[in-house]
Amino acid sequence: MSFLSNWACRRFARKSIDEARSGEFKLTTVPSGKIPGLESFYVWTPSMGFYVVFVWVCALLIDSGRLRDVCFYMSVVAAVDIGLFYLVKRGRHGAEVRGGLTRAFFAAERVRRLAERAPNTHQDQWQPDAKDSNERVPVGVGGTAP
């Protein structure tokens, strides 16, 4: 389940950052270079994939009777889980990954809000008649006529 969760978050984060950097939106809150927290998170999915394959192979071999020392192999699985995932990935890189994912999710929210608002902006703008050329012209959503 963690593998699928990491994969889905990774896809969503990349798509969100790409959309926020696109010419249509070009959000200034999303830098043009690499985002350190996301770069750290992107390596989580492949390593989780290798871990899932390792656990499944061990489980299938234990279930079929080919691996006899169940305690040893499950100790190895637990050591990898605790050592690699909790201490290294979540312990050392957790804060920066959380910051990178937060930036990606907020960018997705801003892009969504801008996309929802975009079709209505032309309806809310108005231009004065030739006789009213000295009046102010409200621009933007929710503008009101003077």
Legacy VTK file of the C-alpha trace (Angstrom):
# vtk DataFile Version 3.0
C-alpha trace
ASCII
DATASET POLYDATA
POINTS 146 float
0.000 0.000 0.000
2.868 2.385 0.762
4.298 1.808 -2.701
1.013 2.827 -4.348
0.685 5.830 -2.059
4.222 6.989 -2.845
3.678 6.446 -6.544
0.387 8.389 -6.572
1.863 11.286 -4.567
4.900 11.375 -6.816
2.762 11.558 -9.963
0.480 14.212 -8.504
3.402 16.318 -7.257
5.179 16.216 -10.617
1.997 17.040 -12.515
1.196 19.901 -10.129
4.653 21.432 -10.387
4.658 21.093 -14.186
1.260 22.789 -14.448
2.310 25.566 -12.071
5.416 26.212 -14.193
3.526 26.122 -17.490
3.140 29.225 -19.587
-0.554 29.453 -18.792
-0.074 29.942 -15.038
3.654 30.557 -14.375
3.315 30.769 -10.583
6.110 32.727 -8.934
5.902 30.597 -5.786
7.216 27.572 -7.683
10.918 27.951 -8.466
12.187 27.006 -11.905
14.939 24.691 -10.625
14.768 21.525 -8.589
12.728 21.506 -5.405
14.926 19.703 -2.833
12.125 18.041 -0.883
10.538 16.633 -4.017
13.866 15.384 -5.338
14.316 13.459 -2.082
10.782 12.104 -2.303
11.143 10.940 -5.910
13.678 8.281 -4.845
11.280 6.872 -2.245
9.056 5.147 -4.810
11.718 3.003 -6.518
13.246 1.994 -3.191
9.787 1.114 -1.889
9.260 -0.960 -5.027
12.438 -2.964 -4.383
11.380 -3.418 -0.771
7.929 -4.679 -1.787
9.459 -7.172 -4.230
11.900 -8.370 -1.551
9.127 -8.870 1.011
6.906 -10.706 -1.475
9.718 -13.014 -2.558
10.556 -13.797 1.068
6.887 -14.399 1.886
6.355 -16.694 -1.099
9.536 -18.672 -0.405
8.650 -19.047 3.274
5.107 -20.095 2.374
6.358 -22.679 -0.126
8.783 -24.136 2.427
11.971 -23.200 0.576
13.132 -20.780 3.266
13.342 -22.510 6.628
14.566 -19.792 8.973
11.477 -17.603 9.152
12.723 -15.576 12.104
15.925 -14.596 10.291
14.223 -13.421 7.103
11.523 -11.543 8.930
14.237 -9.916 11.074
15.928 -8.751 7.877
12.629 -7.353 6.598
12.022 -5.561 9.910
15.588 -4.194 9.976
15.217 -2.786 6.461
11.830 -1.343 7.326
12.960 0.323 10.537
16.466 1.250 9.418
15.859 2.447 5.905
12.342 3.796 5.960
11.863 5.176 9.456
15.346 6.299 10.434
16.847 7.333 7.117
13.975 8.399 4.894
11.410 9.720 7.343
13.869 10.713 10.054
16.540 12.527 8.067
14.575 13.638 5.007
11.051 13.809 6.371
10.894 17.553 6.972
12.213 18.549 3.550
9.993 15.997 1.799
7.005 17.331 3.718
7.923 20.867 2.606
8.318 19.846 -1.037
5.024 17.977 -1.103
3.279 20.887 0.602
4.631 23.243 -2.058
3.376 20.923 -4.814
-0.082 20.520 -3.254
-0.470 24.268 -2.673
0.617 24.902 -6.266
-2.055 22.461 -7.453
-4.658 24.282 -5.371
-3.636 27.679 -6.773
-3.683 26.351 -10.337
-7.142 24.878 -9.758
-8.441 28.179 -8.366
-6.945 30.148 -11.238
-8.380 27.710 -13.778
-11.841 27.994 -12.220
-11.655 31.761 -12.268
-10.216 32.151 -15.774
-13.418 31.666 -17.837
-15.274 34.307 -15.806
-12.699 37.078 -16.022
-13.794 38.292 -19.459
-17.424 38.505 -18.396
-16.570 40.658 -15.392
-14.505 43.183 -17.324
-16.173 46.011 -19.113
-15.051 48.801 -21.370
-16.626 52.249 -21.320
-18.528 53.700 -24.233
-16.914 56.492 -26.224
-18.896 59.085 -24.253
-17.621 57.621 -20.921
-13.923 57.575 -21.839
-12.880 59.433 -18.657
-14.424 56.909 -16.261
-12.464 54.242 -14.424
-12.430 50.733 -15.855
-12.672 47.983 -13.226
-10.719 44.868 -14.157
-10.828 41.443 -12.548
-13.330 39.192 -10.952
-16.004 40.978 -8.967
-15.346 44.418 -10.403
-18.289 46.791 -10.177
-19.323 49.628 -12.376
-19.001 53.104 -10.817
LINES 1 147
146 0 1 2 3 4 5 6 7 8 9 10 11 12 13 14 15 16 17 18 19 20 21 22 23 24 25 26 27 28 29 30 31 32 33 34 35 36 37 38 39 40 41 42 43 44 45 46 47 48 49 50 51 52 53 54 55 56 57 58 59 60 61 62 63 64 65 66 67 68 69 70 71 72 73 74 75 76 77 78 79 80 81 82 83 84 85 86 87 88 89 90 91 92 93 94 95 96 97 98 99 100 101 102 103 104 105 106 107 108 109 110 111 112 113 114 115 116 117 118 119 120 121 122 123 124 125 126 127 128 129 130 131 132 133 134 135 136 137 138 139 140 141 142 143 144 145
